[in-house]
């Protein structure tokens, strides 16, 4: 297959198409378990990048881009680690997946799977808080604007 044709096909993929099916299944199973602290959502890659601390590694970016160009799929789902603050807002306290989300954003993907892992909240036992605060504490979003359907 020519590199031009491969590039066109990659551009037509949805966010889920970049992930290994087993990784998506694991994330769905974790999120659906009774008393789970994990929620699987869809999210715009740019919003993920705003919520996570900034930074990137050009070597990682190139390695990921080269792997995707050969048809490789990501073996894990990007993650935001959150805690429920006293003011009932979710505070991002950790992340994994900035380079993957940057690659998806650069390819025009508008909805990619993200695991939201809470340290002090069980998703089935409470409603989703209305606000999520970035890891650096500067940006706030309404969760209804950030947590999209995972079915992209």
Secondary structure, 3 states (H helix, E strand, C coil): CCHHHHHHHHHHCCHHHHECHHHHHHHHHHHHCCCCCEEEEEECHHHHHHHCCCCCCHHHHHHHHHHHHCCCCECCCEEEEEEECCCCCEEEEEEECHHHHHHHHHCCCCCEEEEEEECCCCHHHCCCCCEEECCCCCCEEEHHHHCECCCC
